[in-house]
């Protein structure tokens, strides 16, 4: 089996996403994971739940 050697560009840009990210995997994978961990640490469950509920209402 052959492995892919090309870069992967990851983008997360949609109105329903709580935060937007763009990175080049594998080069910036560690920074992406650190950003997501930090975001989760700084956000309360109430804030996240409120966002999910607002998005759900908006897309009905």
KOLVEXLO-120550 format. One line per 2 residues: number of its first residue (from 1); their letters; for each residue x, y, z of N, C-alpha, C. Coordinates in nm, 3 decimals, decimal comma, always signed. Layout:
<rs>
NUM = a = X/Y/Z/X/Y/Z/X/Y/Z ~ ... $
</rs>
This chain:
<rs>
1 = xx = +0,085/-0,117/+0,000/+0,000/+0,000/+0,000/+0,089/+0,124/+0,000 ~ +0,053/+0,223/-0,082/+0,129/+0,347/-0,090/+0,067/+0,452/+0,001 $
3 = xx = +0,150/+0,539/+0,054/+0,103/+0,650/+0,137/+0,100/+0,777/+0,052 ~ +0,004/+0,860/+0,079/-0,001/+0,989/+0,012/+0,107/+1,079/+0,069 $
5 = xx = +0,169/+1,154/-0,015/+0,275/+1,244/+0,032/+0,238/+1,390/+0,013 ~ +0,120/+1,417/-0,042/+0,082/+1,557/-0,062/+0,024/+1,617/+0,065 $
7 = xx = +0,030/+1,749/+0,074/-0,029/+1,821/+0,188/-0,180/+1,814/+0,182 ~ -0,242/+1,821/+0,296/-0,387/+1,826/+0,307/-0,423/+1,961/+0,367 $
9 = xx = -0,511/+2,033/+0,301/-0,559/+2,160/+0,355/-0,694/+2,135/+0,419 ~ -0,705/+2,166/+0,546/-0,828/+2,147/+0,622/-0,891/+2,283/+0,644 $
11 = xx = -1,018/+2,294/+0,605/-1,091/+2,420/+0,626/-1,226/+2,388/+0,689 ~ -1,263/+2,467/+0,782/-1,389/+2,451/+0,853/-1,456/+2,587/+0,853 $
13 = xx = -1,528/+2,618/+0,747/-1,590/+2,749/+0,735/-1,735/+2,734/+0,692 ~ -1,824/+2,741/+0,787/-1,967/+2,733/+0,761/-2,038/+2,807/+0,873 $
15 = xx = -2,151/+2,861/+0,843/-2,225/+2,941/+0,942/-2,261/+2,860/+1,066 ~ -2,277/+2,730/+1,053/-2,316/+2,650/+1,168/-2,198/+2,607/+1,255 $
17 = xx = -2,076/+2,635/+1,214/-1,959/+2,599/+1,293/-1,931/+2,706/+1,397 ~ -1,903/+2,661/+1,516/-1,879/+2,752/+1,628/-1,753/+2,836/+1,609 $
19 = xx = -1,652/+2,781/+1,548/-1,531/+2,855/+1,518/-1,479/+2,807/+1,383 ~ -1,402/+2,890/+1,319/-1,351/+2,859/+1,186/-1,201/+2,835/+1,193 $
21 = xx = -1,157/+2,733/+1,124/-1,014/+2,702/+1,122/-0,970/+2,671/+0,980 ~ -0,844/+2,691/+0,958/-0,781/+2,651/+0,833/-0,638/+2,614/+0,866 $
23 = xx = -0,594/+2,499/+0,819/-0,457/+2,457/+0,848/-0,409/+2,362/+0,740 ~ -0,279/+2,340/+0,742/-0,217/+2,244/+0,651/-0,173/+2,124/+0,734 $
25 = xx = -0,233/+2,011/+0,707/-0,199/+1,888/+0,778/-0,097/+1,814/+0,694 ~ +0,009/+1,762/+0,747/+0,041/+1,746/+0,889/+0,121/+1,861/+0,950 $
27 = xx = +0,159/+1,961/+0,872/+0,251/+2,065/+0,920/+0,199/+2,143/+1,041 ~ +0,071/+2,175/+1,044/+0,018/+2,257/+1,153/-0,084/+2,182/+1,238 $
29 = xx = -0,079/+2,049/+1,232/-0,175/+1,968/+1,309/-0,168/+1,997/+1,458 ~ -0,049/+2,006/+1,513/-0,035/+2,030/+1,657/-0,093/+2,165/+1,698 $
31 = xx = -0,072/+2,268/+1,617/-0,129/+2,400/+1,646/-0,283/+2,395/+1,639 ~ -0,335/+2,323/+1,541/-0,481/+2,309/+1,529/-0,539/+2,242/+1,653 $
33 = xx = -0,480/+2,133/+1,695/-0,529/+2,062/+1,813/-0,518/+2,148/+1,938 ~ -0,411/+2,224/+1,951/-0,395/+2,314/+2,066/-0,502/+2,423/+2,064 $
35 = xx = -0,531/+2,477/+1,945/-0,635/+2,580/+1,931/-0,771/+2,524/+1,973 ~ -0,804/+2,404/+1,928/-0,932/+2,343/+1,963/-0,939/+2,317/+2,113 $
37 = xx = -0,833/+2,262/+2,171/-0,830/+2,238/+2,316/-0,848/+2,366/+2,394 ~ -0,779/+2,473/+2,352/-0,790/+2,602/+2,420/-0,932/+2,657/+2,409 $
39 = xx = -0,991/+2,644/+2,292/-1,127/+2,692/+2,271/-1,224/+2,620/+2,365 ~ -1,210/+2,489/+2,375/-1,296/+2,410/+2,462/-1,277/+2,451/+2,607 $
41 = xx = -1,152/+2,472/+2,649/-1,123/+2,512/+2,787/-1,185/+2,648/+2,821 ~ -1,183/+2,742/+2,726/-1,233/+2,878/+2,751/-1,385/+2,889/+2,740 $
43 = xx = -1,451/+2,789/+2,685/-1,595/+2,795/+2,660/-1,669/+2,712/+2,764 ~ -1,774/+2,769/+2,817/-1,854/+2,694/+2,913/-1,955/+2,607/+2,839 $
45 = xx = -2,002/+2,505/+2,905/-2,103/+2,418/+2,845/-2,229/+2,498/+2,812 ~ -2,263/+2,596/+2,895/-2,380/+2,680/+2,869/-2,365/+2,760/+2,740 $
47 = xx = -2,247/+2,817/+2,718/-2,222/+2,892/+2,594/-2,232/+2,802/+2,472 ~ -2,170/+2,685/+2,481/-2,173/+2,592/+2,368/-2,315/+2,542/+2,341 $
49 = xx = -2,388/+2,511/+2,447/-2,526/+2,466/+2,431/-2,612/+2,576/+2,369 ~ -2,594/+2,699/+2,415/-2,669/+2,812/+2,359/-2,642/+2,831/+2,211 $
51 = xx = -2,516/+2,816/+2,172/-2,481/+2,829/+2,030/-2,548/+2,718/+1,949 ~ -2,540/+2,595/+1,997/-2,603/+2,483/+1,925/-2,752/+2,504/+1,910 $
53 = xx = -2,817/+2,552/+2,015/-2,962/+2,576/+2,009/-2,995/+2,688/+1,910 ~ -2,915/+2,794/+1,908/-2,939/+2,905/+1,815/-2,922/+2,859/+1,670 $
55 = xx = -2,820/+2,779/+1,644/-2,798/+2,728/+1,508/-2,912/+2,636/+1,467 ~ -2,957/+2,553/+1,558/-3,068/+2,463/+1,528/-3,192/+2,541/+1,490 $
57 = xx = -3,221/+2,648/+1,566/-3,338/+2,731/+1,534/-3,322/+2,800/+1,399 ~ -3,202/+2,845/+1,370/-3,177/+2,920/+1,246/-3,192/+2,833/+1,120 $
59 = xx = -3,165/+2,705/+1,134/-3,169/+2,617/+1,017/-3,295/+2,532/+1,008 ~ -3,395/+2,565/+1,084/-3,523/+2,491/+1,075/-3,603/+2,538/+0,959 $
</rs>
